[in-house]
Amino acid sequence: MPTNPFTYGNPISAPERFFGRKAEVEQVYTRLLNAEFESSSIVGERRMGKTSLLNYIAHPSTAEAHGLTPGRYLFVYVDLQMVDQKTTPTRFWSRLLRRAARELNDEGLKAEFEQAAGQEEIDNYTLDDLFSLVDEQDLHFVLLLDEFENVTENANFDTDFFYGLRALAIHHNLALITASRQELITLCHSDAVRASPFFNIFANVNLPAFGEEEARALVERSLAETCVQFAPAELALISNIAGSHPYFLQIAAHFLFAAYCKGGAAQERERYLLREFEEEATPSLADYWHHSDDGEKIVLSALALLARQGKAGKRRFSLGKLKELYHRSELTLSWLEKRALITADGEGYTLFSSVFGDWIVAELTGVMADAQSYEEWLAANQSALQRFSRSTRDEISEILPQIKAGYRQFVVDWLSNPQTLVSAASLLRSVFS
């Protein structure tokens, strides 16, 4: 059986298997190459390829191709997922300095790093002295700090830590490349940390979904050395269920390739792809949903319901249509597009994946899993409907029994705006009736 060229789950480590992100790579390297040796903050949704991008940037061949001389520019990658409430700044620096020591060829400087890493307390003066030695040898350290929100959200890392880290990056040959799910300044454990000038040293590098050309190149280049070629209808199906999202694109292409290896007919390949894709994609789709605020969930729900209402027809919807359903749609759409959960073009907006839309509708309407009946919920939540007129209460009461108990208050809040109530209630009723 031929090796499947499409992989997902683990980050990409080999640079020849890295696709796209040309503009983002150039932005990071441009800041490293300028006179101030500046830092960058990579921001992207879960499974958007942040770790793969860090691996690519740190690879010696990539760095050298962009003008960063091996041996002079030293890249140190640290995965901060293991940072927990017991982790202290000293423990953080101890691990990082030991990793940095491995990259050093000078035995004397290596010994200095290892000695500092073993101290019971590592303060900012120790670090300043250590990186002064780095400067004297005209070396440049690039610290790649993955999942950095685990530090900014940790109360053990106070303002002194962030002031010290900023000073090191400003006054020494030290650049930071962080990766996080959201912009760092929104991921702080206190207002004091949020107000720190630490965050001013970064340029945000946002990771969107791939462009159409990048998505097409990923599939074509991956298939180039195999005997398999996907049919146009299959490529269209992949686009429909995965969009240009790199992770979901890899999943869809992986299972379609596997279906070809099984030797089934076209319809069998399609059924296999859809079944396996849905099973594999669902945990991440659920994660995106549960990390969305109520406004984002309303817009996502509106797009899912509009697509369901149109069935196989129209799937893109205008800003005006969405504002009829939720008055804050414009700002929310901008953020959802940045998160790559929706796509936009001249025809309007749509969810990045039709499977995501199906999942949202199923999530909202999974009443069979409710332990509490609608009558029991209504008895305990009479006040939720008191704000509405009698006729509106009657209309909402036709909709709520078909909504999962955990989302009934969500739907009531959605319908509470008189400007959008009629349109939103009509949409819900038309889909669920």
C-alpha positions in Angstrom: 0.0 0.0 0.0 1.5 3.4 -0.9 2.4 5.8 1.8 -0.3 8.4 2.4 1.3 11.9 1.7 -1.3 13.7 3.8 -0.7 13.9 7.5 -2.4 15.6 10.4 -2.1 15.7 14.2 1.6 16.2 14.6 3.2 19.5 13.5 5.2 19.5 10.3 8.9 19.2 11.0 10.6 18.8 7.6 10.8 22.1 5.7 10.1 20.4 2.3 6.7 19.4 3.6 5.8 22.9 4.8 3.3 24.6 2.6 2.2 28.3 2.2 2.7 31.0 4.8 5.2 32.9 2.6 4.0 36.4 3.7 4.1 35.4 7.4 7.5 33.8 7.1 8.9 36.9 5.4 7.4 39.1 8.1 9.1 37.2 10.9 12.5 37.1 9.2 12.3 40.7 8.2 12.0 41.7 11.8 14.9 39.4 12.8 17.1 40.9 10.1 16.5 44.5 10.9 19.0 46.5 13.0 16.9 46.1 16.2 16.6 42.3 15.9 12.8 42.5 16.7 10.3 40.1 18.1 7.1 38.7 16.7 3.9 37.2 18.1 2.3 34.5 15.9 -1.5 34.4 16.5 -3.7 31.7 15.2 -6.6 29.4 16.0 -6.0 25.9 17.3 -4.8 23.6 14.5 -3.9 26.5 12.3 -0.2 25.5 12.0 1.5 27.7 14.6 4.0 25.0 15.7 4.7 24.0 12.2 5.5 27.6 11.4 7.9 27.8 14.4 9.6 24.6 13.3 10.0 25.9 9.7 11.4 29.3 10.9 13.9 27.6 13.2 15.1 25.0 10.7 18.8 25.7 9.8 18.2 25.5 6.1 15.3 27.9 6.2 17.1 30.4 8.4 20.2 30.3 6.2 18.2 30.8 3.1 16.9 34.0 4.7 20.3 35.3 5.6 20.7 34.2 9.2 24.1 32.6 9.5 24.1 29.2 11.2 26.2 29.3 14.4 25.7 33.0 14.8 21.9 32.9 15.0 20.8 30.2 17.5 17.1 29.1 17.6 15.7 27.6 20.8 12.2 26.1 20.7 10.3 25.5 23.9 6.8 24.0 24.2 5.1 25.7 27.1 2.1 23.4 27.3 3.7 21.9 30.4 3.6 25.2 32.3 1.2 24.8 35.1 0.3 26.6 38.4 3.4 25.2 40.1 5.8 26.6 37.4 7.8 29.5 38.6 9.9 32.0 36.6 13.1 30.2 37.8 11.8 26.9 36.6 10.9 28.5 33.3 14.4 30.0 32.9 16.2 26.8 34.1 14.6 24.8 31.3 15.1 27.4 28.7 18.8 28.0 29.6 19.5 24.3 29.4 17.9 24.2 26.0 20.0 27.2 24.9 23.2 25.6 26.2 22.8 22.8 23.7 23.0 25.2 20.8 26.3 26.7 22.0 29.7 25.6 20.6 31.8 27.7 22.9 32.5 25.5 25.9 33.0 28.4 28.3 29.8 30.1 27.4 28.0 26.7 27.5 29.3 26.2 31.0 28.0 29.7 32.1 24.5 28.9 30.8 24.5 25.5 32.5 25.7 27.0 35.8 23.0 29.6 35.7 20.3 27.0 34.9 21.2 25.1 38.0 20.8 28.0 40.4 18.1 27.9 43.1 16.9 31.4 42.0 17.5 32.9 38.6 17.0 36.7 38.8 17.1 39.4 36.1 20.6 40.4 37.0 21.9 36.9 36.4 20.1 36.9 33.0 21.4 40.3 32.0 25.0 39.2 32.8 24.5 36.0 30.8 23.2 37.6 27.7 25.9 40.2 27.9 28.3 37.3 27.3 26.2 36.4 24.3 26.5 39.9 22.9 30.3 39.9 23.3 30.6 36.9 21.1 28.2 38.5 18.5 25.7 35.7 18.9 22.0 36.1 18.5 19.4 34.0 20.3 15.9 33.5 18.9 13.6 32.0 21.6 10.5 30.3 20.0 8.0 30.1 22.8 5.0 27.9 21.8 1.7 28.2 23.8 3.0 31.4 25.4 -0.5 32.1 26.9 0.3 29.5 29.5 2.8 32.1 30.8 0.8 35.3 30.4 -2.2 33.7 32.1 -0.1 32.2 35.0 -0.2 34.3 38.2 3.3 33.1 39.1 4.7 35.3 36.3 4.2 38.8 37.6 5.1 42.2 36.1 8.7 41.9 37.2 9.1 38.8 35.0 7.7 40.6 32.0 9.7 43.8 32.6 12.8 41.7 32.8 12.1 39.7 29.7 11.4 42.9 27.8 14.6 44.4 29.0 16.6 41.4 27.8 15.0 41.6 24.3 15.6 45.3 24.0 19.2 45.5 25.3 20.7 42.2 24.1 20.9 40.0 21.0 17.7 38.3 22.0 14.5 38.0 20.0 11.3 36.3 21.0 8.8 34.6 18.7 5.8 33.6 20.6 2.8 31.5 19.5 -0.7 31.8 21.0 -4.3 31.3 20.2 -5.2 35.0 20.7 -3.2 38.2 20.9 -1.1 38.1 24.0 -2.4 41.3 25.5 -5.9 39.7 25.7 -4.5 36.6 27.5 -3.2 38.1 30.8 -3.9 37.1 34.3 -4.1 40.6 35.6 -4.6 44.2 34.6 -1.1 45.0 35.8 0.4 42.5 33.4 -1.9 43.7 30.6 -0.6 47.2 31.1 3.0 46.1 30.9 5.1 47.6 28.0 6.3 44.0 27.4 3.7 43.6 24.7 4.9 46.6 22.8 7.9 44.8 21.5 5.9 42.5 19.3 4.4 42.7 15.9 1.4 40.4 15.6 1.6 37.9 12.8 -1.9 36.5 12.3 -2.3 33.1 10.6 -5.5 33.0 8.5 -6.7 30.1 6.4 -4.8 29.3 3.3 -5.6 31.1 0.1 -7.1 29.0 -2.7 -3.7 28.8 -4.5 -2.0 27.6 -1.3 -4.7 25.0 -0.7 -4.5 23.7 -4.3 -0.6 23.6 -4.1 -0.8 21.5 -0.9 -2.9 18.9 -2.6 -1.2 18.9 -5.9 2.4 18.8 -4.6 1.5 16.1 -2.1 0.0 13.9 -4.8 2.8 14.6 -7.3 4.9 11.6 -6.4 2.0 9.2 -6.1 -0.1 7.4 -8.7 -3.3 8.9 -7.3 -5.1 12.0 -8.8 -8.3 13.3 -7.2 -11.2 13.8 -9.5 -12.6 17.4 -9.9 -15.8 16.5 -8.1 -13.7 15.1 -5.2 -11.6 18.3 -5.0 -14.9 20.2 -4.9 -16.1 18.0 -2.0 -12.9 18.6 -0.1 -13.2 22.3 -0.6 -16.8 22.1 0.7 -16.1 20.2 3.9 -12.6 21.5 4.7 -12.4 24.9 3.0 -8.8 26.2 2.9 -8.1 25.4 6.5 -4.7 23.6 6.6 -5.6 21.1 9.3 -9.0 20.1 7.9 -7.6 20.1 4.4 -5.0 17.5 5.4 -7.7 15.4 7.1 -10.0 15.4 4.1 -7.2 14.7 1.6 -5.8 12.0 3.9 -9.0 10.0 4.0 -9.7 10.5 0.3 -6.3 9.1 -0.5 -6.9 6.2 1.8 -10.2 5.6 0.0 -8.3 5.4 -3.3 -6.0 2.8 -1.7 -8.9 0.7 -0.7 -9.9 0.5 -4.4 -13.6 1.4 -4.0 -15.8 3.1 -6.6 -16.4 6.9 -6.6 -19.5 6.8 -4.4 -17.8 4.5 -1.9 -14.8 6.9 -1.7 -17.2 9.8 -1.1 -19.0 8.0 1.7 -15.8 6.9 3.3 -14.4 10.4 3.2 -17.4 12.0 4.7 -17.8 9.5 7.5 -14.1 9.5 8.5 -13.8 13.3 8.1 -16.7 14.0 10.4 -15.5 11.7 13.1 -12.0 13.1 13.0 -12.9 16.8 12.7 -15.7 16.9 15.3 -13.5 17.4 18.4 -11.8 20.4 16.9 -15.1 21.9 15.6 -16.5 21.5 19.1 -13.4 23.2 20.5 -13.9 26.2 18.2 -17.5 26.5 19.2 -16.9 26.3 22.9 -14.1 28.9 22.6 -16.5 31.3 21.0 -18.4 34.0 22.9 -22.2 34.3 22.6 -22.0 36.9 19.9 -19.7 34.7 17.8 -22.0 31.7 18.4 -25.0 33.7 17.2 -23.3 34.6 13.9 -22.1 31.1 13.5 -25.5 29.7 14.2 -27.1 32.2 11.8 -24.8 31.1 9.0 -25.4 27.5 9.7 -29.2 27.9 9.8 -29.2 30.1 6.6 -27.2 27.3 4.8 -29.7 24.7 6.2 -32.6 26.8 5.0 -31.1 27.1 1.6 -30.0 23.4 1.6 -28.1 22.8 -1.6 -28.6 26.3 -2.8 -27.1 29.6 -1.7 -24.4 29.3 0.9 -23.0 32.9 1.0 -24.9 35.6 2.8 -24.5 39.3 2.8 -23.6 41.6 5.7 -27.1 43.2 5.4 -28.8 39.8 5.8 -26.7 38.9 8.8 -27.3 42.3 10.4 -31.1 41.5 10.2 -30.4 38.5 12.4 -27.8 40.0 14.8 -27.1 43.8 15.2 -23.4 43.3 16.0 -22.7 41.1 13.0 -20.1 43.4 11.4 -17.5 43.4 14.2 -18.2 39.8 15.0 -17.7 38.7 11.4 -14.3 40.5 11.3 -13.1 38.5 14.3 -14.5 35.2 13.0 -12.8 35.7 9.7 -9.5 36.3 11.5 -10.1 33.1 13.4 -10.6 31.4 10.0 -14.1 30.1 11.1 -15.8 31.9 8.2 -14.7 33.0 4.7 -15.7 36.1 2.8 -15.7 37.3 -0.7 -17.7 39.7 -2.9 -20.8 37.5 -2.6 -20.9 37.5 1.2 -20.0 35.3 4.1 -20.1 31.5 4.8 -18.8 29.0 7.3 -15.5 27.6 6.3 -16.9 24.1 6.4 -20.3 22.7 5.6 -19.6 20.0 8.2 -19.2 22.7 10.8 -22.6 24.0 9.9 -24.2 20.6 10.3 -22.5 20.1 13.6 -23.8 23.5 14.9 -27.4 22.7 14.0 -27.0 19.2 15.6 -25.5 20.8 18.7 -28.4 23.3 19.1 -31.1 20.8 18.5 -29.9 17.7 20.4 -32.9 17.5 22.6 -32.8 13.8 22.8 -29.8 14.0 25.1 -31.6 16.3 27.5 -32.2 15.0 31.0 -34.7 17.8 31.5 -38.0 18.1 29.5 -39.0 21.4 28.0 -41.9 21.7 30.4 -39.5 21.2 33.4 -37.1 23.8 31.9 -40.0 26.3 31.4 -41.3 25.8 34.9 -37.8 26.7 36.2 -37.3 29.6 33.8 -40.6 31.4 33.6 -38.9 34.8 34.1 -36.8 34.2 30.9 -39.8 34.9 28.7 -41.5 37.7 30.8 -39.7 40.5 28.9 -41.6 39.6 25.7 -45.1 40.4 24.6 -47.7 37.6 24.7 -47.6 37.1 21.0 -43.8 37.0 21.0 -43.8 34.5 23.9 -46.2 32.3 21.9 -43.9 32.4 18.9 -40.7 31.7 20.9 -42.5 28.9 22.7 -42.8 27.2 19.3 -39.1 27.3 18.8 -37.6 26.5 22.3 -38.9 22.9 22.6 -36.7 22.0 19.6 -33.6 23.6 21.2 -31.3 21.7 23.5 -31.9 22.8 27.2 -28.4 24.2 27.5 -29.0 26.6 24.6 -32.5 27.8 25.3 -31.4 30.8 27.3 -28.9 31.5 24.5 -31.7 31.6 22.0 -33.9 33.7 24.3 -31.0 36.2 24.6 -30.5 36.2 20.8 -34.2 37.0 20.3 -34.3 39.7 23.0 -33.2 42.5 20.6 -36.5 44.0 19.1 -34.6 45.1 16.0 -33.7 41.6 14.9 -36.3 39.5 16.7 -38.7 39.0 13.8 -36.0 38.0 11.3 -34.2 35.7 13.8 -37.4 34.1 15.0 -38.5 33.5 11.4 -35.2 31.8 10.5 -35.3 29.6 13.6 -38.9 28.7 13.0 -38.4 27.9 9.3 -35.5 25.6 9.9 -36.9 23.8 12.9 -40.6 23.6 12.0 
